[in-house]
Amino acid sequence: MAGAMTKQAIFATSLLAFMAESEGTALSEICEKLTQTGGETATFNRLTESTAVDGVASMFGSGSDTGGDMKEFKAKIDYFSAQQKIKKADMNKTKIDIRNGYVRSLGNAVDRKKDIVILTAIQAEDAKLRKLGVATETIDAQAKLLIGAITTAVASAEITPDGKQGVVLAMNKKDWGALSTSDYVLNSDYAKTFAGSANGMNGFFGAKLLFIDFIPSGTQYVIPSNTNGFAEWEASNDATCEYHATDGMTYHAQAVKSGGAVCIEPDAITKFTSKPVAAAK
């Protein structure tokens, strides 16, 4: 039919719609965000804390300025992408829309890459992060220390202007398997511990969960909201799909996003060290 969209166009449109509607992951959600119209970098401005003094001080003379200083934090923006070659026979087996498995796979891949960009910025400030945990302690002892760090971070985040964004606990899923089955955790009330019920789980002692293999086993991060900035170029999402009969009758599909991150408050982030989980034999 004249004017009908090609399969390639339908796929690209569906992928772009999925990327536009995606709210991102738990980690990108709690970042301070900027959309940049141009340039290699985006600048986040953060005012340091002001203090109050007894009485009413004269503004004339030295030592009377107790307001915070403005600091700049720059995030370098660049593109990242996910690609997939799809056989024509496989494309014909599935309906192409925003719920298509290939569409969701590519869209979710670039969302996960945002987490890696943010975590890389955190790791670059490793020397300034709060350090907690001893690798030789038992799982129960580690769980108690980690829960203490989480609840302290949640309490601190609640008193900030956007505190409802909360705290993220980021870790390798292997560590989660060990932590969640410790006797200390299992003896707690399940619904309160995991912010859910027996049918679901969306948190751990008030922290949102992020499982990502980019973090090596033996390391967890407790990340309060607004401790990192994430910036992207305006209207930078891109989705394409091309059919190449001479390449084994395959569709070449690609999802592209832009982004850059900077760690603004590393001293508010806790890097927790636990006993690494051994690889399965």
Protein Blocks (a to p, Z undefined) as FASTA:
>chain_A
ZZiacfklmmmmmmmmmmmmpgbjfklmmpccdddfbdjbdcddddddddddehjddfed
ehiacbdcddddddddddddddddddfklmmmpccdfklmklmmmmmmmmmmmmmmmmmm
mmmmmmmpccedjfkbcfklmmmmmmmmmmmmmmmmmmpmklmnopaddddfklmmmmmm
gfklmmpcfklmnopafkbccbeehiacdddfkbcghiacdddehkaccdddehkaccdd
dddfknopaaddddddddddddfblmlpccdddddddddZZ
